[in-house]
Amino acid sequence: MKTNRTALTNADKIFYSVNDLILLFALCIVLYPLIYMFSASVSDRLAVVSGKVFLWPVDFSLEGYAAIFKDPRILPAYANTVYYTVIGTVINVALTIMAAYPLSRKTMVGRNVLMYLFAFTMIFHGGLIPNYLLMKDLGLIDSRWALILPGAIAVWNMIIARTFFQTTISQELFEAASMDGCSHFRFLWSIVLPLSKAIIAVLVLFYGISHWNAYFNAFIYLKSKSLFPLQIVLRDILIQNEIDPSTITDPESMTKKQGLADLLKYSVIIVASLPVWLVYPFVQKHFVKGVMIGSIKG
Amino acid sequence: MEQTASEAIARPGAALRKERILLKRMRHDYQLYLLLLLPIVWLVIFQYVPMAGVQLAFKNFRIMEGIWGSPWIGFDHFERFFNSPQFTRVVGNTILISLYELIAGFPLPIMLALALNATLRTKFKTAVQFVTYMPFFISTVVMVGMILQFLNPRIGIVNMAIGLFGGEPVNFMGDPSWFKSVYVWSGIWQTTGWGTIIYLAALSGISPEIHEAATIDGASRLQRVWHIDLPGIAPTIVTLLILNAGSIMGIGFEKIYLMQNPLNIASSEVISTYVYSVSLASSAPNYAYATAIGLFNSVVNMILILLVNQIAKKVGETSLW
């Protein structure tokens, strides 16, 4: 319905103004910290620690970013995270579809029981210690698989995919294809998957970002520093305040050293979040679609 | 299946035929079961084996004998937890933080979604959505890193602003009385925008004709928000409220643990971090005791979800299942 702006009553004019002010307030609250972090990361360290940076960068400098490359932990961890994200996501998406597609076929015998077994894990799970002991028995402690196998299927994503298959791939379509001698495998591969690019995109995004940001499994299961993903190193730097002394070349005063350490934190936050924020504008609508498919009761 | 069995006595021929049809269908669909093979193996190993491992909560764990070989001791671990001085503190913090989160955070995405839905400026609406979704994609580690930087007593922007207005710097992270607020409000900052998606989807499902009819009857936009939009998304609100109320005991580990320090521990120790601290983080780890605490938490959680769902069924037509 088109609303003609000039024809608004006074009460409505006030309503729309107040409403837009509320939105503007929300926008500023969210945006300000993001802008501040970026500005701080490209400002001079002294400007940052003395409080001269409030919104825009002051005395532009890339010193913080240069320090990142000097820290021997960050780049290998970055590479590890890329590895976990790529391999993990491929396995996630493959297994999720392998579970979701059969469970979406209404004619399959035993479908409801299996569905219940999957769904039950969303409200009850073993907990920290039984999981830890299982990983120990399987010999997965301190292995790369510890970051990939336990979460190989996110049941919530599986349900989203199943709902999608159920609503877009009709039983008639399969019956028609099977008349022509098409098997389930063939049907899935040559008809279902090409028709399901939207949901595959959604799965890749959900799983990819969760791997990129994952912290818990690495924290619990990994011991070797060479396997650490980025989030573990970030924790050391941002929260434990463990800055590698070799990154700070400046032999001058302690304040300057601390200044560089603080600057490095802002830069590292930006570098860690950048890949996600770069893909975000392109994928936003897919995420929204994923949430909407997921919200349909199924 | 039971039906088939009773029919088998009465009319053996029909039941046999039914079974044969079932078997035939299964054989026809064998490829579907092959596809499900790996997911089911995963489900059993990584979900159901740990569930069976929960028996550890009732055992005296001896590492050499493993979970299955250790002797049973009944409810000793539970009794020890209920009688320990930690119990009220840890359970109390868990419930307080969750309730605070629910009460402060739940209405905000609804309000933001209603506001987004009501604005006439479509480009502005898109921009606000785009920006407010962004924090959702920040990792927990980075989020806590940001909190520490912003609230730093020396160089944090928040304390600099306080100083500008003549106030004394506040050591937010070192003061137990600030912990819960910092935890909850940073979470609200991160997730409110994202939380609007589901309400906006529900709002887009409201027929425009209802709005048109109301406009003709002289309803103002505010009245339409109140009498059309809000009731229109009420089922969605109830469903999400059920989900959230059901997870009151289920507060996650990561963010709390990362925000914890010895100064704020009195206010920040929750069940999940306590389980970690008595087991994997401890120099004398007590696996069975930790499992019992975790099980207590899971069971209370499950009961809450089922209970709230039951209440919702009685009160309205909305329920999760």
Chai-1 contact restraints between the chains, C-beta under 6 A:
chainA,res_idxA,chainB,res_idxB,connection_type,confidence,min_distance_angstrom,max_distance_angstrom,comment,restraint_id
A,M1,B,P208,contact,1.0,0.0,6.0,A-B,restraint_1
A,M1,B,E212,contact,1.0,0.0,6.0,A-B,restraint_2
A,A11,B,S220,contact,1.0,0.0,6.0,A-B,restraint_3
A,D12,B,S220,contact,1.0,0.0,6.0,A-B,restraint_4
A,D12,B,R221,contact,1.0,0.0,6.0,A-B,restraint_5
A,F15,B,R221,contact,1.0,0.0,6.0,A-B,restraint_6
A,F15,B,L222,contact,1.0,0.0,6.0,A-B,restraint_7
A,N19,B,A115,contact,1.0,0.0,6.0,A-B,restraint_8
A,N19,B,A118,contact,1.0,0.0,6.0,A-B,restraint_9
A,N19,B,T119,contact,1.0,0.0,6.0,A-B,restraint_10
A,D20,B,T119,contact,1.0,0.0,6.0,A-B,restraint_11
A,I22,B,A115,contact,1.0,0.0,6.0,A-B,restraint_12
A,L23,B,A115,contact,1.0,0.0,6.0,A-B,restraint_13
A,L23,B,V128,contact,1.0,0.0,6.0,A-B,restraint_14
A,A26,B,L112,contact,1.0,0.0,6.0,A-B,restraint_15
A,L27,B,V128,contact,1.0,0.0,6.0,A-B,restraint_16
A,L27,B,V131,contact,1.0,0.0,6.0,A-B,restraint_17
A,V30,B,V131,contact,1.0,0.0,6.0,A-B,restraint_18
A,V30,B,T132,contact,1.0,0.0,6.0,A-B,restraint_19
A,L31,B,V131,contact,1.0,0.0,6.0,A-B,restraint_20
A,V49,B,I155,contact,1.0,0.0,6.0,A-B,restraint_21
A,G51,B,M160,contact,1.0,0.0,6.0,A-B,restraint_22
A,L95,B,P39,contact,1.0,0.0,6.0,A-B,restraint_23
A,M98,B,L35,contact,1.0,0.0,6.0,A-B,restraint_24
A,M98,B,L38,contact,1.0,0.0,6.0,A-B,restraint_25
A,M98,B,P39,contact,1.0,0.0,6.0,A-B,restraint_26
A,A99,B,P39,contact,1.0,0.0,6.0,A-B,restraint_27
A,P102,B,L32,contact,1.0,0.0,6.0,A-B,restraint_28
A,P102,B,L35,contact,1.0,0.0,6.0,A-B,restraint_29
A,P102,B,L36,contact,1.0,0.0,6.0,A-B,restraint_30
A,M108,B,D29,contact,1.0,0.0,6.0,A-B,restraint_31
A,M108,B,L32,contact,1.0,0.0,6.0,A-B,restraint_32
A,V109,B,L22,contact,1.0,0.0,6.0,A-B,restraint_33
A,V109,B,R25,contact,1.0,0.0,6.0,A-B,restraint_34
A,V109,B,M26,contact,1.0,0.0,6.0,A-B,restraint_35
A,T121,B,Q47,contact,1.0,0.0,6.0,A-B,restraint_36
A,I123,B,M302,contact,1.0,0.0,6.0,A-B,restraint_37
A,I123,B,I305,contact,1.0,0.0,6.0,A-B,restraint_38
A,F124,B,S298,contact,1.0,0.0,6.0,A-B,restraint_39
A,F124,B,M302,contact,1.0,0.0,6.0,A-B,restraint_40
A,G126,B,P50,contact,1.0,0.0,6.0,A-B,restraint_41
A,G126,B,M51,contact,1.0,0.0,6.0,A-B,restraint_42
A,G126,B,G53,contact,1.0,0.0,6.0,A-B,restraint_43
A,G126,B,V54,contact,1.0,0.0,6.0,A-B,restraint_44
A,G127,B,G294,contact,1.0,0.0,6.0,A-B,restraint_45
A,L128,B,V275,contact,1.0,0.0,6.0,A-B,restraint_46
A,L128,B,G294,contact,1.0,0.0,6.0,A-B,restraint_47
A,I129,B,S279,contact,1.0,0.0,6.0,A-B,restraint_48
A,I129,B,Y287,contact,1.0,0.0,6.0,A-B,restraint_49
A,I129,B,A290,contact,1.0,0.0,6.0,A-B,restraint_50
A,I129,B,T291,contact,1.0,0.0,6.0,A-B,restraint_51
A,P130,B,P50,contact,1.0,0.0,6.0,A-B,restraint_52
A,P130,B,G53,contact,1.0,0.0,6.0,A-B,restraint_53
A,P130,B,V54,contact,1.0,0.0,6.0,A-B,restraint_54
A,N131,B,P50,contact,1.0,0.0,6.0,A-B,restraint_55
A,L134,B,V49,contact,1.0,0.0,6.0,A-B,restraint_56
A,L134,B,P50,contact,1.0,0.0,6.0,A-B,restraint_57
A,P150,B,F46,contact,1.0,0.0,6.0,A-B,restraint_58
A,A152,B,W42,contact,1.0,0.0,6.0,A-B,restraint_59
A,S183,B,Q31,contact,1.0,0.0,6.0,A-B,restraint_60
A,H184,B,Q31,contact,1.0,0.0,6.0,A-B,restraint_61
A,H184,B,L32,contact,1.0,0.0,6.0,A-B,restraint_62
A,F185,B,Q31,contact,1.0,0.0,6.0,A-B,restraint_63
A,N213,B,S139,contact,1.0,0.0,6.0,A-B,restraint_64
A,Y215,B,V141,contact,1.0,0.0,6.0,A-B,restraint_65
A,Y215,B,E254,contact,1.0,0.0,6.0,A-B,restraint_66
A,F216,B,E254,contact,1.0,0.0,6.0,A-B,restraint_67
A,Q231,B,S139,contact,1.0,0.0,6.0,A-B,restraint_68
A,Q231,B,V141,contact,1.0,0.0,6.0,A-B,restraint_69
A,L234,B,V141,contact,1.0,0.0,6.0,A-B,restraint_70
A,R235,B,V141,contact,1.0,0.0,6.0,A-B,restraint_71
A,L238,B,G145,contact,1.0,0.0,6.0,A-B,restraint_72
A,I239,B,V144,contact,1.0,0.0,6.0,A-B,restraint_73
A,I239,B,L258,contact,1.0,0.0,6.0,A-B,restraint_74
A,D262,B,I155,contact,1.0,0.0,6.0,A-B,restraint_75
A,K265,B,Q149,contact,1.0,0.0,6.0,A-B,restraint_76
A,I269,B,V142,contact,1.0,0.0,6.0,A-B,restraint_77
A,I269,B,G145,contact,1.0,0.0,6.0,A-B,restraint_78
A,A272,B,V142,contact,1.0,0.0,6.0,A-B,restraint_79
A,S273,B,I138,contact,1.0,0.0,6.0,A-B,restraint_80
A,S273,B,V142,contact,1.0,0.0,6.0,A-B,restraint_81
A,V276,B,F137,contact,1.0,0.0,6.0,A-B,restraint_82
A,V288,B,I197,contact,1.0,0.0,6.0,A-B,restraint_83
A,V291,B,I197,contact,1.0,0.0,6.0,A-B,restraint_84
A,M292,B,A201,contact,1.0,0.0,6.0,A-B,restraint_85
A,S295,B,I198,contact,1.0,0.0,6.0,A-B,restraint_86
